[in-house]
Amino acid sequence: MPTVGQIEKKTQERVLALLSQRLGYTYLGDWIDRPANSNIEPERLKA
């Protein structure tokens, strides 16, 4: 397994754990290959 990017991946996992476990956000998965992928999904925002 290559080691390039492993530090970044571990950082991403820590941020994901913080957002989902401690702040209650729902993780919707890795949408990297989803058509029309964007940083903000307005239809998913709640008041």
CNS distance restraints for C-alpha pairs under 8 A (distance, minus, plus):
assign (resid   5 and name CA) (resid   9 and name CA) 6.19 0.50 0.50
assign (resid   6 and name CA) (resid  10 and name CA) 6.21 0.50 0.50
assign (resid   7 and name CA) (resid  11 and name CA) 6.27 0.50 0.50
assign (resid   8 and name CA) (resid  12 and name CA) 6.20 0.50 0.50
assign (resid   9 and name CA) (resid  13 and name CA) 6.26 0.50 0.50
assign (resid  10 and name CA) (resid  14 and name CA) 6.34 0.50 0.50
assign (resid  11 and name CA) (resid  15 and name CA) 6.29 0.50 0.50
assign (resid  12 and name CA) (resid  16 and name CA) 6.07 0.50 0.50
assign (resid  13 and name CA) (resid  17 and name CA) 6.15 0.50 0.50
assign (resid  14 and name CA) (resid  18 and name CA) 6.25 0.50 0.50
assign (resid  15 and name CA) (resid  19 and name CA) 6.20 0.50 0.50
assign (resid  16 and name CA) (resid  20 and name CA) 6.01 0.50 0.50
assign (resid  16 and name CA) (resid  27 and name CA) 7.64 0.50 0.50
assign (resid  17 and name CA) (resid  21 and name CA) 5.43 0.50 0.50
assign (resid  17 and name CA) (resid  22 and name CA) 7.26 0.50 0.50
assign (resid  18 and name CA) (resid  22 and name CA) 5.18 0.50 0.50
assign (resid  18 and name CA) (resid  23 and name CA) 6.46 0.50 0.50
assign (resid  19 and name CA) (resid  23 and name CA) 4.99 0.50 0.50
assign (resid  19 and name CA) (resid  24 and name CA) 6.39 0.50 0.50
assign (resid  19 and name CA) (resid  25 and name CA) 5.51 0.50 0.50
assign (resid  20 and name CA) (resid  24 and name CA) 4.89 0.50 0.50
assign (resid  20 and name CA) (resid  25 and name CA) 4.49 0.50 0.50
assign (resid  20 and name CA) (resid  26 and name CA) 5.78 0.50 0.50
assign (resid  20 and name CA) (resid  27 and name CA) 6.47 0.50 0.50
assign (resid  21 and name CA) (resid  25 and name CA) 7.48 0.50 0.50
assign (resid  31 and name CA) (resid  37 and name CA) 6.90 0.50 0.50
assign (resid  32 and name CA) (resid  37 and name CA) 7.06 0.50 0.50
assign (resid  33 and name CA) (resid  37 and name CA) 7.68 0.50 0.50
assign (resid  41 and name CA) (resid  45 and name CA) 6.89 0.50 0.50
